[in-house]
Amino acid sequence: MAADQRDMTDLEQAVWEWLVAHHAGQDNAAPRATIIEKYNTYHIHKLTDREFRQICADLVTHFALGICTSAGGGYFVARDPRELGEAVADLESRAVAIL
């Protein structure tokens, strides 16, 4: 069961809102470094790469939010179940190839 979004930390909330506002949809995917650089331009707390990766992992695992990655594009928020399904299928395909 997903945690209530009201339980997010201020930093988790800020990153989630940034991703939704700027990276909704696979066509708005961006590499992690680009997202962090632009986020840090507008926010007092400067995210590190490690913080960003951990926050995204927590948003997905604890809050069941649709943050996806694509092999060529980077991070994005799924706009609909189709985009989420495609991202999951891509991850499954990559995992099978690795195994």
C-alpha positions in Angstrom: 0.0 0.0 0.0 1.4 3.4 -1.0 2.1 6.0 1.7 0.0 9.2 1.8 1.6 12.0 -0.3 1.1 14.3 2.7 3.9 12.3 4.4 6.4 13.5 1.9 9.3 15.5 3.1 9.5 19.1 1.8 12.4 18.1 -0.4 10.5 15.1 -1.8 7.5 17.3 -2.5 9.7 19.9 -4.2 11.3 17.3 -6.5 8.0 15.7 -7.3 6.4 19.0 -8.2 9.4 20.0 -10.3 9.2 16.7 -12.2 5.5 17.0 -12.8 5.8 20.6 -14.0 8.8 20.1 -16.3 9.1 16.5 -17.2 5.6 15.0 -17.6 5.5 12.6 -20.5 8.2 10.7 -22.3 8.6 13.5 -24.8 9.8 15.7 -21.9 12.3 13.1 -20.5 15.7 14.5 -19.6 19.0 13.1 -18.3 19.4 13.1 -14.6 22.3 15.6 -14.7 20.2 18.1 -16.7 17.2 17.8 -14.3 19.5 18.4 -11.3 21.2 21.3 -12.9 18.0 23.1 -13.8 16.4 22.2 -10.4 19.4 23.7 -8.6 19.1 26.9 -10.6 15.7 27.6 -9.0 16.0 26.1 -5.5 17.9 27.0 -2.4 18.7 23.4 -1.5 21.1 22.1 -4.1 20.4 18.5 -4.9 23.3 16.1 -5.3 23.1 13.2 -7.8 22.8 10.8 -4.9 20.0 12.7 -3.3 18.0 12.9 -6.5 18.3 9.2 -7.2 17.3 8.4 -3.6 14.3 10.8 -3.7 13.1 9.3 -7.0 13.5 5.8 -5.6 11.5 6.8 -2.5 8.8 8.5 -4.5 8.3 5.4 -6.6 8.6 2.8 -3.9 6.9 4.5 -0.9 4.4 6.8 -2.7 3.8 4.7 -5.9 4.4 7.6 -8.2 5.0 7.1 -11.9 8.5 8.3 -12.3 10.0 6.5 -15.2 13.3 6.3 -17.1 13.9 5.7 -20.7 17.2 4.3 -22.1 17.7 7.2 -24.4 15.8 10.1 -22.8 16.2 10.0 -19.1 13.7 10.6 -16.3 10.0 11.6 -16.8 6.6 11.3 -15.1 4.2 9.0 -16.9 1.1 10.9 -18.0 -1.1 7.9 -18.4 -1.2 4.1 -17.9 0.1 3.6 -21.4 3.3 5.5 -20.8 3.8 3.8 -17.5 3.2 0.4 -19.1 5.7 1.1 -21.8 8.3 2.2 -19.3 7.8 -0.9 -17.2 8.0 -3.1 -20.3 11.3 -1.4 -21.2 12.7 -2.0 -17.7 11.6 -5.7 -17.8 13.3 -6.1 -21.2 16.5 -4.6 -20.0 16.4 -6.7 -16.8 15.9 -9.9 -18.9 18.8 -9.0 -21.1 21.1 -8.4 -18.1 20.1 -11.8 -16.5 
